[in-house]
Amino acid sequence: MAVHQCPRCELRFRDEPEVRAHLVDDHKVDPEQLEHHYRPGRTVRPHRDVPDPTADSDRRRRG
């Protein structure tokens, strides 16, 4: 299953319309700006692998 991540935060969604609604509702993005990124025929590259949440904490301990 493909997962679409918000380009402005760490939230992930099942499909593109959910990401668009989130951007407009929560980040107050102008819907017309989204047409440039989400136009017909152009697909958004989904995140296929969920990031490892322990990778960041390991880096903090070492640094």
Backbone as XML, in Angstrom:
<?xml version="1.0"?>
<chain id="A" units="angstrom">
  <residue number="1" name="MET">
    <atom name="N" x="0.838" y="-1.177" z="0.000"/>
    <atom name="CA" x="0.000" y="0.000" z="0.000"/>
    <atom name="C" x="0.887" y="1.247" z="0.000"/>
  </residue>
  <residue number="2" name="ALA">
    <atom name="N" x="0.580" y="2.178" z="-0.865"/>
    <atom name="CA" x="1.335" y="3.429" z="-0.936"/>
    <atom name="C" x="0.838" y="4.386" z="0.145"/>
  </residue>
  <residue number="3" name="VAL">
    <atom name="N" x="1.770" y="5.135" z="0.700"/>
    <atom name="CA" x="1.453" y="6.119" z="1.724"/>
    <atom name="C" x="1.938" y="7.469" z="1.224"/>
  </residue>
  <residue number="4" name="HIS">
    <atom name="N" x="1.072" y="8.473" z="1.318"/>
    <atom name="CA" x="1.429" y="9.824" z="0.880"/>
    <atom name="C" x="1.707" y="10.671" z="2.112"/>
  </residue>
  <residue number="5" name="GLN">
    <atom name="N" x="2.890" y="11.266" z="2.172"/>
    <atom name="CA" x="3.252" y="12.108" z="3.312"/>
    <atom name="C" x="3.042" y="13.572" z="2.961"/>
  </residue>
  <residue number="6" name="CYS">
    <atom name="N" x="2.554" y="14.316" z="3.939"/>
    <atom name="CA" x="2.395" y="15.756" z="3.780"/>
    <atom name="C" x="3.779" y="16.356" z="3.551"/>
  </residue>
  <residue number="7" name="PRO">
    <atom name="N" x="3.923" y="17.252" z="2.561"/>
    <atom name="CA" x="5.228" y="17.853" z="2.319"/>
    <atom name="C" x="5.633" y="18.888" z="3.370"/>
  </residue>
  <residue number="8" name="ARG">
    <atom name="N" x="4.712" y="19.251" z="4.262"/>
    <atom name="CA" x="5.007" y="20.280" z="5.271"/>
    <atom name="C" x="5.110" y="19.739" z="6.690"/>
  </residue>
  <residue number="9" name="CYS">
    <atom name="N" x="4.740" y="18.496" z="6.905"/>
    <atom name="CA" x="4.837" y="17.920" z="8.255"/>
    <atom name="C" x="5.006" y="16.408" z="8.126"/>
  </residue>
  <residue number="10" name="GLU">
    <atom name="N" x="4.930" y="15.701" z="9.225"/>
    <atom name="CA" x="5.185" y="14.261" z="9.216"/>
    <atom name="C" x="3.932" y="13.400" z="9.062"/>
  </residue>
  <residue number="11" name="LEU">
    <atom name="N" x="2.762" y="14.021" z="8.909"/>
    <atom name="CA" x="1.537" y="13.241" z="8.773"/>
    <atom name="C" x="1.525" y="12.478" z="7.457"/>
  </residue>
  <residue number="12" name="ARG">
    <atom name="N" x="0.934" y="11.277" z="7.494"/>
    <atom name="CA" x="0.838" y="10.421" z="6.317"/>
    <atom name="C" x="-0.621" y="10.079" z="6.057"/>
  </residue>
  <residue number="13" name="PHE">
    <atom name="N" x="-0.947" y="9.902" z="4.779"/>
    <atom name="CA" x="-2.328" y="9.669" z="4.365"/>
    <atom name="C" x="-2.375" y="8.540" z="3.353"/>
  </residue>
  <residue number="14" name="ARG">
    <atom name="N" x="-3.561" y="7.951" z="3.220"/>
    <atom name="CA" x="-3.731" y="6.839" z="2.285"/>
    <atom name="C" x="-3.792" y="7.290" z="0.837"/>
  </residue>
  <residue number="15" name="ASP">
    <atom name="N" x="-4.383" y="8.470" z="0.578"/>
    <atom name="CA" x="-4.493" y="8.897" z="-0.811"/>
    <atom name="C" x="-4.310" y="10.400" z="-0.959"/>
  </residue>
  <residue number="16" name="GLU">
    <atom name="N" x="-4.156" y="10.809" z="-2.204"/>
    <atom name="CA" x="-3.854" y="12.202" z="-2.528"/>
    <atom name="C" x="-4.935" y="13.186" z="-2.084"/>
  </residue>
  <residue number="17" name="PRO">
    <atom name="N" x="-6.227" y="12.892" z="-2.260"/>
    <atom name="CA" x="-7.241" y="13.852" z="-1.813"/>
    <atom name="C" x="-7.169" y="14.154" z="-0.308"/>
  </residue>
  <residue number="18" name="GLU">
    <atom name="N" x="-6.774" y="13.173" z="0.490"/>
    <atom name="CA" x="-6.623" y="13.417" z="1.928"/>
    <atom name="C" x="-5.468" y="14.387" z="2.194"/>
  </residue>
  <residue number="19" name="VAL">
    <atom name="N" x="-4.377" y="14.248" z="1.444"/>
    <atom name="CA" x="-3.241" y="15.152" z="1.607"/>
    <atom name="C" x="-3.657" y="16.565" z="1.211"/>
  </residue>
  <residue number="20" name="ARG">
    <atom name="N" x="-4.367" y="16.689" z="0.103"/>
    <atom name="CA" x="-4.825" y="18.002" z="-0.358"/>
    <atom name="C" x="-5.719" y="18.663" z="0.680"/>
  </residue>
  <residue number="21" name="ALA">
    <atom name="N" x="-6.672" y="17.915" z="1.208"/>
    <atom name="CA" x="-7.584" y="18.468" z="2.213"/>
    <atom name="C" x="-6.811" y="18.895" z="3.455"/>
  </residue>
  <residue number="22" name="HIS">
    <atom name="N" x="-5.856" y="18.101" z="3.860"/>
    <atom name="CA" x="-5.026" y="18.432" z="5.024"/>
    <atom name="C" x="-4.240" y="19.720" z="4.782"/>
  </residue>
  <residue number="23" name="LEU">
    <atom name="N" x="-3.635" y="19.853" z="3.603"/>
    <atom name="CA" x="-2.862" y="21.051" z="3.285"/>
    <atom name="C" x="-3.731" y="22.306" z="3.322"/>
  </residue>
  <residue number="24" name="VAL">
    <atom name="N" x="-4.931" y="22.217" z="2.784"/>
    <atom name="CA" x="-5.827" y="23.367" z="2.752"/>
    <atom name="C" x="-6.361" y="23.670" z="4.149"/>
  </residue>
  <residue number="25" name="ASP">
    <atom name="N" x="-6.818" y="22.654" z="4.863"/>
    <atom name="CA" x="-7.445" y="22.856" z="6.166"/>
    <atom name="C" x="-6.448" y="23.175" z="7.276"/>
  </residue>
  <residue number="26" name="ASP">
    <atom name="N" x="-5.371" y="22.425" z="7.345"/>
    <atom name="CA" x="-4.450" y="22.563" z="8.473"/>
    <atom name="C" x="-3.274" y="23.504" z="8.222"/>
  </residue>
  <residue number="27" name="HIS">
    <atom name="N" x="-2.812" y="23.579" z="6.980"/>
    <atom name="CA" x="-1.662" y="24.428" z="6.670"/>
    <atom name="C" x="-2.069" y="25.711" z="5.943"/>
  </residue>
  <residue number="28" name="LYS">
    <atom name="N" x="-3.365" y="25.851" z="5.680"/>
    <atom name="CA" x="-3.918" y="27.050" z="5.032"/>
    <atom name="C" x="-3.282" y="27.343" z="3.671"/>
  </residue>
  <residue number="29" name="VAL">
    <atom name="N" x="-3.010" y="26.273" z="2.916"/>
    <atom name="CA" x="-2.458" y="26.419" z="1.572"/>
    <atom name="C" x="-3.597" y="26.800" z="0.629"/>
  </residue>
  <residue number="30" name="ASP">
    <atom name="N" x="-3.318" y="27.738" z="-0.261"/>
    <atom name="CA" x="-4.296" y="28.150" z="-1.268"/>
    <atom name="C" x="-4.535" y="26.962" z="-2.209"/>
  </residue>
  <residue number="31" name="PRO">
    <atom name="N" x="-5.786" y="26.531" z="-2.379"/>
    <atom name="CA" x="-6.070" y="25.369" z="-3.243"/>
    <atom name="C" x="-5.528" y="25.531" z="-4.665"/>
  </residue>
  <residue number="32" name="GLU">
    <atom name="N" x="-5.457" y="26.769" z="-5.166"/>
    <atom name="CA" x="-4.934" y="26.978" z="-6.518"/>
    <atom name="C" x="-3.441" y="26.656" z="-6.599"/>
  </residue>
  <residue number="33" name="GLN">
    <atom name="N" x="-2.716" y="26.833" z="-5.499"/>
    <atom name="CA" x="-1.296" y="26.468" z="-5.486"/>
    <atom name="C" x="-1.123" y="24.956" z="-5.618"/>
  </residue>
  <residue number="34" name="LEU">
    <atom name="N" x="-2.076" y="24.220" z="-5.112"/>
    <atom name="CA" x="-1.977" y="22.759" z="-5.167"/>
    <atom name="C" x="-2.128" y="22.235" z="-6.587"/>
  </residue>
  <residue number="35" name="GLU">
    <atom name="N" x="-2.844" y="22.974" z="-7.429"/>
    <atom name="CA" x="-3.055" y="22.516" z="-8.800"/>
    <atom name="C" x="-1.728" y="22.370" z="-9.539"/>
  </residue>
  <residue number="36" name="HIS">
    <atom name="N" x="-0.738" y="23.177" z="-9.187"/>
    <atom name="CA" x="0.585" y="23.070" z="-9.808"/>
    <atom name="C" x="1.244" y="21.733" z="-9.456"/>
  </residue>
  <residue number="37" name="HIS">
    <atom name="N" x="1.066" y="21.288" z="-8.223"/>
    <atom name="CA" x="1.704" y="20.059" z="-7.754"/>
    <atom name="C" x="0.867" y="18.814" z="-8.007"/>
  </residue>
  <residue number="38" name="TYR">
    <atom name="N" x="-0.454" y="18.978" z="-7.982"/>
    <atom name="CA" x="-1.351" y="17.831" z="-8.106"/>
    <atom name="C" x="-2.219" y="17.952" z="-9.355"/>
  </residue>
  <residue number="39" name="ARG">
    <atom name="N" x="-1.618" y="18.213" z="-10.486"/>
    <atom name="CA" x="-2.426" y="18.342" z="-11.700"/>
    <atom name="C" x="-2.645" y="16.958" z="-12.317"/>
  </residue>
  <residue number="40" name="PRO">
    <atom name="N" x="-3.719" y="16.820" z="-13.093"/>
    <atom name="CA" x="-4.014" y="15.520" z="-13.713"/>
    <atom name="C" x="-2.844" y="15.031" z="-14.564"/>
  </residue>
  <residue number="41" name="GLY">
    <atom name="N" x="-2.591" y="13.751" z="-14.478"/>
    <atom name="CA" x="-1.509" y="13.159" z="-15.243"/>
    <atom name="C" x="-0.177" y="13.176" z="-14.518"/>
  </residue>
  <residue number="42" name="ARG">
    <atom name="N" x="-0.087" y="13.927" z="-13.461"/>
    <atom name="CA" x="1.148" y="13.970" z="-12.677"/>
    <atom name="C" x="0.876" y="13.290" z="-11.348"/>
  </residue>
  <residue number="43" name="THR">
    <atom name="N" x="1.675" y="12.340" z="-11.026"/>
    <atom name="CA" x="1.457" y="11.616" z="-9.779"/>
    <atom name="C" x="2.413" y="12.107" z="-8.711"/>
  </residue>
  <residue number="44" name="VAL">
    <atom name="N" x="1.978" y="12.007" z="-7.495"/>
    <atom name="CA" x="2.822" y="12.337" z="-6.358"/>
    <atom name="C" x="3.559" y="11.073" z="-5.975"/>
  </residue>
  <residue number="45" name="ARG">
    <atom name="N" x="4.843" y="11.188" z="-5.738"/>
    <atom name="CA" x="5.614" y="10.008" z="-5.367"/>
    <atom name="C" x="5.306" y="9.640" z="-3.925"/>
  </residue>
  <residue number="46" name="PRO">
    <atom name="N" x="4.654" y="8.500" z="-3.715"/>
    <atom name="CA" x="4.331" y="8.096" z="-2.344"/>
    <atom name="C" x="5.540" y="7.537" z="-1.615"/>
  </residue>
  <residue number="47" name="HIS">
    <atom name="N" x="5.495" y="7.616" z="-0.309"/>
    <atom name="CA" x="6.521" y="6.993" z="0.520"/>
    <atom name="C" x="6.154" y="5.531" z="0.660"/>
  </residue>
  <residue number="48" name="ARG">
    <atom name="N" x="7.012" y="4.658" z="0.235"/>
    <atom name="CA" x="6.712" y="3.229" z="0.288"/>
    <atom name="C" x="7.200" y="2.594" z="1.587"/>
  </residue>
  <residue number="49" name="ASP">
    <atom name="N" x="8.242" y="3.145" z="2.170"/>
    <atom name="CA" x="8.764" y="2.603" z="3.413"/>
    <atom name="C" x="8.532" y="3.607" z="4.534"/>
  </residue>
  <residue number="50" name="VAL">
    <atom name="N" x="7.985" y="3.124" z="5.615"/>
    <atom name="CA" x="7.787" y="3.984" z="6.773"/>
    <atom name="C" x="9.142" y="4.222" z="7.426"/>
  </residue>
  <residue number="51" name="PRO">
    <atom name="N" x="9.502" y="5.493" z="7.717"/>
    <atom name="CA" x="10.800" y="5.762" z="8.334"/>
    <atom name="C" x="10.938" y="5.079" z="9.691"/>
  </residue>
  <residue number="52" name="ASP">
    <atom name="N" x="12.146" y="4.687" z="10.009"/>
    <atom name="CA" x="12.430" y="4.038" z="11.283"/>
    <atom name="C" x="12.473" y="5.107" z="12.376"/>
  </residue>
  <residue number="53" name="PRO">
    <atom name="N" x="11.522" y="5.095" z="13.329"/>
    <atom name="CA" x="11.480" y="6.130" z="14.361"/>
    <atom name="C" x="12.675" y="6.068" z="15.309"/>
  </residue>
  <residue number="54" name="THR">
    <atom name="N" x="13.377" y="4.949" z="15.368"/>
    <atom name="CA" x="14.515" y="4.846" z="16.279"/>
    <atom name="C" x="15.786" y="5.442" z="15.666"/>
  </residue>
  <residue number="55" name="ALA">
    <atom name="N" x="15.806" y="5.664" z="14.360"/>
    <atom name="CA" x="17.003" y="6.183" z="13.711"/>
    <atom name="C" x="17.353" y="7.569" z="14.233"/>
  </residue>
  <residue number="56" name="ASP">
    <atom name="N" x="16.366" y="8.426" z="14.431"/>
    <atom name="CA" x="16.619" y="9.778" z="14.918"/>
    <atom name="C" x="17.088" y="9.762" z="16.366"/>
  </residue>
  <residue number="57" name="SER">
    <atom name="N" x="16.507" y="8.910" z="17.192"/>
    <atom name="CA" x="16.900" y="8.868" z="18.598"/>
    <atom name="C" x="18.318" y="8.316" z="18.754"/>
  </residue>
  <residue number="58" name="ASP">
    <atom name="N" x="18.732" y="7.383" z="17.884"/>
    <atom name="CA" x="20.099" y="6.870" z="17.923"/>
    <atom name="C" x="21.098" y="7.982" z="17.603"/>
  </residue>
  <residue number="59" name="ARG">
    <atom name="N" x="20.748" y="8.829" z="16.653"/>
    <atom name="CA" x="21.628" y="9.923" z="16.242"/>
    <atom name="C" x="21.809" y="10.915" z="17.394"/>
  </residue>
  <residue number="60" name="ARG">
    <atom name="N" x="20.732" y="11.177" z="18.138"/>
    <atom name="CA" x="20.821" y="12.125" z="19.258"/>
    <atom name="C" x="21.719" y="11.601" z="20.361"/>
  </residue>
  <residue number="61" name="ARG">
    <atom name="N" x="21.658" y="10.307" z="20.615"/>
    <atom name="CA" x="22.471" y="9.724" z="21.689"/>
    <atom name="C" x="23.959" y="9.790" z="21.357"/>
  </residue>
  <residue number="62" name="ARG">
    <atom name="N" x="24.281" y="9.575" z="20.084"/>
    <atom name="CA" x="25.675" y="9.574" z="19.666"/>
    <atom name="C" x="26.255" y="10.989" z="19.634"/>
  </residue>
  <residue number="63" name="GLY">
    <atom name="N" x="25.405" y="11.994" z="19.293"/>
    <atom name="CA" x="25.896" y="13.343" z="19.066"/>
    <atom name="C" x="26.111" y="14.114" z="20.273"/>
  </residue>
</chain>
